[in-house]
């Protein structure tokens, strides 16, 4: 269940960040409410994951890295922002780093 909480934190944070981009384009109070709700939800889920026993370094590393990668990919789709080969390599390195953190925590 703790990993589901961590996934919820990631999805909520990405949704909040994408909502922030939309709100900055004149979305009004409704979109700012989505931003605040998304970030609060992300922190609640992260707290639940930590309370369930996920190590802080592992949880934060996965949360932050996944958030960066998913936000970059979603920004490409939703906002037509650039996603270059170098950025793709960076996302690959982020994924590799998260895997190494997870493997390191298992020992």
Order of alpha helices (4+ residues) and beta strands (2+ residues): alpha-alpha-alpha-alpha
